[in-house]
Amino acid sequence: MDTLCRSTYSPFESALSMISGKWKLIIIYELACDPTLRYGELKKNISNITHKMLSSQLKELEKDGMVIRKEYHQVPPKVEYSLSDKGISFIPILESLCNWGIEISN
């Protein structure tokens, strides 16, 4: 751990910037549970999030390479979201967080 702490380039800061905020982890969690979800399904599963916040968080996750947005050119429009390889590589960390949550709840 000493080699990572307070180095000139902080991998911790880089990783944290990709998942910072309340909603990004929840979005990643939802996409880990259901590998492909449409926008409306995500909105329904995360009931307290506003449309504006969901949209902005998905755009940031896509920009950071965590989420893939697939748009189908049809009427009505259809957009699906899934985890990228980078997002999938985060699942073990998410599982550790869930296990820690279970542990501290007991």
PyMOL commands that set and color helices and strands:
alter all, ss='L'
color gray80, all
select helices_A, chain A and resi 11-19+22-33+39-45+51-63+85-89+91-105
alter helices_A, ss='H'
color red, helices_A
select strands_A, chain A and resi 37-38+67-72+78-83
alter strands_A, ss='S'
color yellow, strands_A
deselect
rebuild
show_as cartoon
